[in-house]
């Protein structure tokens, strides 16, 4: 294993498919995470960049079988923040020194929704200019829409492929959802000048270690700048999660698989941004800190008004539903210091991968 880890650390994209799969399944997780952390420290520093997350709406046209806000879930109380509410949270994020903002919602593609986001982006830019990085996570759109939003002030876009396997993707979605369309959206985002992010879920029903190794190869093939991925956690009000028996042992295994994906992705790609997803904390109180020590360098604190957070649950057990943004900031600052990391205050946190491209 030491030889394999040295090979991975020596240069990016050094691992074969078989070697990626070997590392994902390697028994010595401590050695794996330690090697990934050293690559992270060398390539992006022992520094964490914050992305203030605004979940501004849970109305969605999609009906993905794993998602708690899927269109067919009648138990969800639907909402969308108005522009002034979003602006207040964006301004708080800027003044709090986070350096970057994420606007996320259920997927809508009608002209009124597209124009709404465009207007919000222009208003945010008027407040913060390019000092505040703005990431969108709003699903599949036309290339024209992506271009409009880019010109209005968005810098990054996160569109998770969820799995690089078209066959597995088909099992997770209704017939009118297309893996090929989703991949083409990632390429359209690159053409529009975004920093492009994608990601997958680890631990999906029917998923294999080979599938996860292929996911990492997909990240490399698409030359992405950012990875946002996490362990799959069942939601009881979804077709995929209904009736699933979920035990502490399941949570432990899913957490380790999520951490292994972070570590092996860091070992293979080196200089990209990798988020320690909130889903890690749903499985372990120190899950996000463990993600940082396995090679992640981004955290997305939720700055959404806490009265809305319970209505935006993509998976069961989402943490921090009752904490306001200021409490969350203080808590994270303490946790990150305890993990031996520093915070990139007032920095956009663009990855070295962007410069090197």
Steps between C-alpha positions, in 0.01 A plus 500: 500500500784739580627472142153565362449804723839638396404457135173683557669785685775547243284640222129543416309240297763235576262223608342237279140392541611188686719707734217744574277207591776348715541819701125545543483154656836504685464384863738763645280809488731696732794473258275586206360812665845609617646478151207692353537771764866546414412549133232748600743691723753521218257592220236723665636558851371422848229754441122471483293721272142576602200517267194655665211281382160657426231239430259748350226266379386139503262500204638254245396370160710185544385174660826324592434182699748587779419867564287629786374803305409302187193628316276213613570531872173646626627523858734789421393855589610688188657846511714747311673796660443836339787702358534725806528198731774349283682835487498527879661158534751575225596825671539321834728245331713776351532694825572181696815456292402176330626619164258282307129428472300205367146550369319167492141401435279242341527496122276738302556610140208728409584853385367665817730287717799557273442876503455497879844342551653736247364801688619366835849445362521856370388636836757289685771623264396858571563436871822301488639511147748224424620490862226249578520177302153379395426134433168384355352155555175517304502187289472442128442810288551609141837635398335838442380505862845407629647781293248754630577409859875510437472847352288609798778414744516126576853357512453129571237235440449171680308232311544156652494216251399276799660199330722464194318177410212563256349163597499585871378853426202352318404303811505816712281715277173494304512430128493870406832565679811464283859431606624623160314830543658549841850436367439741211395766752841468667666560166273797425601651834866475403426671168330782690809565710398364838717320746323167473415268787339160510476205735340170587335313785695218663313194619208496257303175471665285235817712489837324496856603581568486125217753451663735751840462334331590170346805667848631586612433144194695381608802708839485331361451149267800535786710645282634782618762747285410798364179650190502720411147603379317805371172637155389391256530792147362442202733532187315617266698272672390180470182288864413566483557874151386592506217751880484511632382836777740602730401786800661674718244325358609163582861586856409601563310175350775286710763676823312436409449135437872462835579660677247278354668192637835619842351565540308175363791297760727661775248432402477134410862416728690744409868444121519479264627768326222693215574739449330836126454452248565775379142450821388672391686812159334478681168553754615757513813718857555378435382145597821324823531697581139408435598138758778527755260645431258213580762237205742468561876509153659471208521743158646420343643817125544468405868522135450404247642745457216750119505476537363143767236554270216601322538165819435303601146592641302208581213739396399851673634810630828360697678777496861623131558427458710814820709485509850358787608277693681775490199735609274213793729418628497858460124529685433174782735587559307822474159333739586219759639737479177701567304180820698444371692198470873431212681331544692177314808620388742225649277232305361205699180523535423130693174450856488363355280225342811350833678464681197365246432229 
